[in-house]
Amino acid sequence: MNISQLGAGIGKAQNQTTPFSTASQTAQESTQALITQIGGKVPSTSLKGVTEAIDSLPPSQKDKAMELVKVLVQRNGLSNLPEKLQMMVTSFSDKETTLQNLAKVETYLEKANLPTPVQEKLIDVIRNMQLPQTLNTKTEALHFIKQILPLLGLNFEHDLSNFIRQGQPLSEAKLEQLKPLLLNYMNQATTPEEKASIGQLISKLTSFQLITREEGNLHHVFLPIPVNMENESKEWYVHISSKKKNEELDPEYCRVVLLLDLPLFSSVMVDVLVQKKVISISFQHSYPALESLVQKSAPLLKQKLADTGYTLSNVKTECKELKTTPGMPLDYLKAILAPPQEGVDIRI
């Protein structure tokens, strides 16, 4: 994915209430109500499969599944919907970070007596992704992002289709990204445990890809950023919603929602809404002292944005008790999956 294309416009950011099951409503009725709400039509056989997939999940994961039904119906139609739902819920609820998954695969690779050239390249990619980061300056942060995103291979299928359309032999395709390297390694794995570790990581990458989607003139880009800070594996997420402008993302009309797992501040969700170069920012966090820090920094931020032609409209902070559920928090999942045409405007 081209870093220069990240940023574009959406009218509103919002929250939306999802119709979950109640004592008087079966899981199938609840699922049908949600699908009807988002304008999807599902045959009874597929609806039954989706319902069974949700019912099979632990209670703590069912809310995530209901939210994910939205994107699966809108983006992917009905093909293998229950399987995709199970895969995404499992991936987004996984207590292990991407870097921890990578470390497991690296352990198996290191046991190989005579690694193939492809396996050697995979080891190199995994080790590059696990390098400790400081990110003390903007330059360090941008360098890290430009380095890590191409390695993930989240644009692999798109690049592959372009490769085929250009009439180039697939044998010439370069294996330089994590996902194609893992797919190649999967075919050579010999033990069930090895295959399971590789499959777990491939499923997680595929789940990340499924959140990146188009809805009419709106484009949604979802980027997981595995980061190793202070010898601790972290998982950051960036979601960008925008309208297309000349097939790219328009930085004057966009919504960017970040989930940052920081050493001192813990988990912080930053919701940035840009409309006609007017910016509103909301911080959702679990560190009480952050509110005063944000307020003290707001004048400087306003001046820096003004220097680049943007106006800071509002800044809001909300301190919420940190939920200990594994994987991606439900609040963040709801925020990035909320449809743009409905809900309450969260501009501050």
N, C-alpha and C positions, 0 to 999 in steps of 0.2 A: 504494500500500500504506500502511495506517495505521500510523504509527510507534508508536502506543500499544499496538498488538497484538503487537509483537515480543517474544517470550519465552514459552516453555512447556516441558513436561516430557517427558523420555524416561528410561527406566530405566538403560540402560548405554551406554557408549561403548566402541568396540572396534576392533581390527584384524582383518583377515581375509585368508587366503591365497587368491589367485586361481589357478586351474589354467591356467597358460600352456602354450604349445606346447613340446614337447620333441622330441628327435630321433626318438622312437618314436611321436609323436602329431602328426597333421596339424592344420592350422589349424581345419578343420571339426570334428574331434573335440574339440579344445580348446574351441572356442566352444560346442559342444553340451554339454560337461561343465559349463561355467559356467552356461548357461541352465537345465540340469537342477538344478544346485545352488540356484538362486534360485527354483525352482518354476515356470519358464516353459515353455510348450509352443510350439514353432515349427515350422511346416510345412517340409518339406525345401527347397522353393523359396525361402522367406524365409531359411532358415538358409544356403543357398548364397549369397544376396545379401549377408548379414552377413559371411560368411567372405571373400568377394571384396573387400568394403569394407575389412576389416582387412588383408588381404594386400596391398592397394594402397598402404598407408601406409608411410612411412619407419620403420625399426626403432625409432627413439626415440619414435614416437607409438603403437606397437601396444599397449603397456601401458595407456596412457590409454584406448584404444578398448575394451579388455577390461573396464576398470572402468566405462566409460560404457554398455556393453551392459546392465549390471544395471538402471540407472535407466530406460533406454529400454524394456526388456521389462516392467518392473513398472509404470511410469507411463503408457506410451503404447501398449501392446499391440504389434501387428505392422505397423501402418500406416506405410509408407515408412521402415521401420527403417534400411535401409542409407543412405538419403539423410540422415536425421537423425544417424546415427552419424558420417558423413563431415563434416557441418556442425559438429557439436559438437567433434570432435577438432581440426578446423581452427581453430575459434574459440578453444578452450582452449590451443592450441599456438601461437597467433599471437604473434610477437615484438613486434608493435605493441600498445600499450595502447589502451583505448577513447578516451582523450583524443587520441592520435595519429591514430586513425581519424577522430575528429571534426574535427581540423585539416585533414585531406585533403578532407573534404566541404565545410568552410568555404571552402577555396580555390576550389572549383568555384562555390560560391554567389556569391562575390565577383566572379566574372567575368561574372555576369549583368548585362546593361545595364538591364533593367527587371524587377527581382525582383517576384514576385507577393506579395500579403499573407501567404500561407502560407510562402513562402520567407523573407520578412523575419522572421516569427515563428521559423522554424527557426534563422536566423542568431542571433537573440537568445538562444534556448535554448542553442545551442552555445557562445556567448561566456560566458554565465552559468556553464556547467559548467566552463569553462577558467580561471576566476578563481583566482589563487594563494591558497593557504590557509596559515595559520600553525598553527592547532589547538593553541595553547599551553595552553588551559584547557578544562575540561569544557563550559562554556557555548559556547565557540567550536566545539567538536567537535559538540555536539548541534545547533547552528544549521546547521552545514554539512550534516550528514546529513539534517535535515528539509528542507533546500533542494534537495539533489541527487537524492534518491530519487524524488520525484514527477516530476522532469524526465526520468528515464530511460524512463518509459512501460512498465514491466515488468508493470503490471496492466491494460494497455490492453484486451486481449480480454475480460477479466472485466468491466471497466467498460462495454464496448460491449454485451455480452450483457444486462447490467442495463438499459442504455439502451433496447434493443429490447423487453425484457419490459415496460417501462413504457409502451410504445406511442408513444414520442417519435420524430419523423422523424429519420433519420440526418443530414439536412442541418443539424440543430441541434447535432450533436455538436461539442464544442469541440476544436480541434486545439491542445493546449497542451503535449503531451509529445513526447519525442524520437521514439519509434517511429512513432506515426501521422503525424507531420510528415515523417519519412523516407519512409514508404510513399507519401505524397502526392507528395513530391519525385521519387521513383523514376519515377512515371508521366509526369513532365515532363522527365526527363533526356534528352539528345539524343545523347551520345557513349557508346561502349562503356566508355571509361575512367571516365566519370562514373557510369554505372550500376554498374560493378564496385565502386567505392568505397562507394557507397550500399548495395549489396547485402552487402558485407563487414560493414558496421556493423549492418545489420538482422539478418544471420545471427548475429552475436555476441550481440545482445540477445535473440534467440529462444533461443539456446543457454542463456543465463542463466535464461530462463523455464522451460526444460525440467527444470532441476534442482529447481525449486520443485514439490513434489508432495505427495500424500497417500498413506499406506500404512495402510489400516485406520483406527485411531484416532490414528495418528501424522501429524503435519504437518511438512513440511520447507520452510523458507523460505531462499532463496539470494539474497543481495544483493551485486552488484558495486558498488564505490564508487570511481569514478575521482577522483583527487585530484592537484592540481598543487602540489607543495611545493618550495620553493627552486628555482623555475624548472625543475623536473624532473617529467615525467609519471609518475605512479605508478598502480598498480592494486591496490586492497584488496578483500578478499572477506570476507563474513560469512555463515555458515551456521547456522541455528537449527533444532533438532529438538525436537519436543515432542508431548505428548498434548494433545488439545483439552479445553478447560474453558469450557463455555458458548459454544462456537464461537470462542473466542479462544485465545491461547497462554498457558499457565500458567507464570509466572516461578518457581514453587516446584519445578517438575519440568521441567528442560530441559537441553539441551546446546548450547553456543554455541562454534563453531570459527571463529576469525578468522585471516586471513592478512594481515599488515601489512608493507608495504615501507617501511621507515623510513630516513631519511637516514643515521643513524649506525649503527644496529643491523642494517641490511640487512633480509633477510626473516625475519620472526618469526611462527611459528604458535602461537596461544594457544588451548588447548582447555579450556573451562570446563564442568564438569559440576555440575548443581544437583539435589539429591535431598532433598526435605523440608527445604528451606532450609539444607542442608549443602553447601558448595561445595568442589570439588577443582579445582585449576588446574595445567595442564602447559604449559610453554614449550618449543618446539622452535626452535632458533636457530643462527646461525653466528658469533656474536659472543662469544668466551670470557668477557669481562668481565661479560656480562649475568647470569651465575649469582650472583656476589657482590652485584650490585645488587638482584636479586630477593630474595635471602635477607635483605638489610638492610631491604628495604621490606615484607617479609611481616608483621611485627608491626603496622605502621601499617595495612596493608590489612585485617588481621584485626580491628583495632579499628573501622575504618570500616564494615566489613560487620556487625559486632556491633551498631553503632548503628542499622542498618536492619533488624535482626532475623535476619540470616544468620550462619552459623558457617563459618569457614574451616577445613577439615579438613586439607588437604595442599597443598603447592606443590612442583612438581618442574620442574627445568630439564634440558634435553638439548641438548648442543652437537653439531651435525652439520655436516659439510662441505657448503657450499653447492653445489647442482647447477646447472649453467649452461644446462639445457634451457630453450628459450623457452616463454613462456606460463605457465599455472598448473602448479605443481609436482605431480608424481605423488603425493607423500606427502599433500598436502592433498586431492587428488581422492579418494584412498583413504579418508581420514578422513571426508569428508562423505558418501560413498556407502555406507559400511559399514552393513549392515542391523542394526537394534537387537537382534534376537533371537538373534544368533550372535556368536561371537568372544570375545576375551579382554577382560575388564573392565579399562579403563585407569585406574581410580580410583587415586589415589596415597596 
